[in-house]
Amino acid sequence: MKIITTAKKLKSYLKKKKSKSVGFVPTMGALHNGHLSLVEMSMMQNDITVVSIFVNPTQFNDKDDLKKYPRNLDQDASLLESVNTTVLFAPSTEEVYPNGMDYKIEVDLKGLDTRLEGEFRPGHFDGVVQVVHRLLEMVKPTNLYMGQKDFQQFSIIGRMIKSLKMKTNLIVHPIIRDKDGLALSSRNKRLTEAKRKWAPLIYLNLLRIKASMETHSVQECIDIATANLSLPLGFKPEYIQVVDGKTLKPITDWKDAKYIVVLAAVWAGNIRLIDNMILKMKKS
Ligand code: AMP
């Protein structure tokens, strides 16, 4: 595996390889099997796979979260090596933002960024759009791989690619979970033992909503899940929303959309966990 830290070196490396297709997996490191599944998918579908590790300061609305975000480049590098990743791209902040971080990518996201996470993490998606735009500029991948775990994030990046007519295909990988159902996340490591024990309740409640669609209204489902997820000590749902998967606008009736997704953000002590599940996906 080649480790590259500058845009210039990456460009000349990719040029020399003359590969037919480049797959790209952007990450913030602290890699787990969720990330590695994206990498493996990219490895299967492309000649070259570039994985970036960059903890992007502009997407953290909470500075404490940025400070505490786990960083372990050596361990990440050996995990990437173990799945035969072609290139690990680990740029510095100066390399990613040579002209400073204080700018915004102007793109019409059709309100996708204002709902759900957008409501609770102001500025977060401006940072995500900014960094992915910049990374795509540097890597110029044929295929971009993102996880369904961050449903709103891939929706927004898909919109950005379309809107700005960028030449890359977005490929979304399903959520990888632990044996007990908890969606893998770099933040899981920071859960206390007791919080970790109860955290799979998020997934179980999403499953329960899916199983109750025939018998309960949208609001009833949300109310039951909200009550259940408030039960364990220190757990507090920030939102549980059932939305149209295309627009991310909340729906009130199961008949309101053909593509329906439930998304949840839950505080487990001082750790914020997110998860989601596709409830209905009918081809129109
Ligand atoms: P992050 O390092 O958290 O920014 O994540 C990098 C990429 O990995 C994003 O596209 C995430 O959606 C994806 N990802 C994170 N966790 C999972 C998971 N449990 N299953 C699938 N993809 C994931």
Residues whose N, C-alpha, C, O or C-beta is under 5 A from the ligand:
A	BS01	AMP	P26 T27 M28 G29 G34 H35 Y145 M146 G147 Q148 K149 D150 H173 P174 I175 I176 A183 L184 S185
